[in-house]
Amino acid sequence: MQPISGYGVGKVLDSENPEFNKGDLVWGMTGWEEYSLITAPHLFKIQHTDVPLSYYTGILGMPGMTAYVGFYEVCSPKQGECVFISAASGAVGQLVGQFAKLLGCYVVGSAGSKDKNEITKLIYCYQESS
């Protein structure tokens, strides 16, 4: 049985790779387990520890980069425009919603259930239409 793998944050306990030293903080693909032996270099050193380490699996990791590039580089909306987000309660969708609100867009999001839609409303603080 294999552990689930995904993005994680960890501390190097020992390394034969010259790029990583004992005590380095890292993020990247890892097993979701207490200890992982990582043989392929799918890790990145954490240089800045002035933010919570969990940010490296969210806003500073894959979801954040996907949301940022998709919203600002691909979509490129203007202030006041309407932005529709499918899967708005997901890791990427909730960040796109926040970016859109910061830009001054009207945000409409959908999610897979009534509960998720209710939570998403709280996150986005929807504007009421008059």
Secondary structure as the mmCIF struct_conf table of DSSP 4:
data_model
#
loop_
_struct_conf.conf_type_id
_struct_conf.id
_struct_conf.beg_label_comp_id
_struct_conf.beg_label_asym_id
_struct_conf.beg_label_seq_id
_struct_conf.end_label_comp_id
_struct_conf.end_label_asym_id
_struct_conf.end_label_seq_id
HELX_LH_PP_P HELX_LH_PP_P1 GLN A 2 ILE A 4
STRN STRN1 SER A 5 LYS A 11
BEND BEND1 LEU A 13 LEU A 13
BEND BEND2 GLU A 16 ASN A 17
TURN_TY1_P TURN_TY1_P1 PRO A 18 GLU A 19
TURN_TY1_P TURN_TY1_P2 LYS A 22 GLY A 23
STRN STRN2 LEU A 25 GLY A 31
BEND BEND3 TRP A 32 TYR A 35
BEND BEND4 ALA A 40 ALA A 40
STRN STRN3 LEU A 43 LYS A 45
BEND BEND5 ASP A 50 VAL A 51
HELX_RH_3T_P HELX_RH_3T_P1 LEU A 53 THR A 57
TURN_TY1_P TURN_TY1_P3 GLY A 58 LEU A 60
BEND BEND6 GLY A 61 GLY A 61
HELX_RH_AL_P HELX_RH_AL_P1 MET A 62 TYR A 68
HELX_RH_PI_P HELX_RH_PI_P1 VAL A 69 CYS A 75
TURN_TY1_P TURN_TY1_P4 GLN A 79 GLY A 80
STRN STRN4 CYS A 82 ILE A 85
TURN_TY1_P TURN_TY1_P5 SER A 86 SER A 89
BEND BEND7 GLY A 90 GLY A 90
HELX_RH_AL_P HELX_RH_AL_P2 ALA A 91 LEU A 103
TURN_TY1_P TURN_TY1_P6 GLY A 104 GLY A 104
STRN STRN5 TYR A 106 GLY A 109
BEND BEND8 GLY A 112 SER A 113
HELX_RH_AL_P HELX_RH_AL_P3 LYS A 114 TYR A 124
TURN_TY1_P TURN_TY1_P7 CYS A 125 CYS A 125
HELX_LH_PP_P HELX_LH_PP_P2 TYR A 126 SER A 129
#
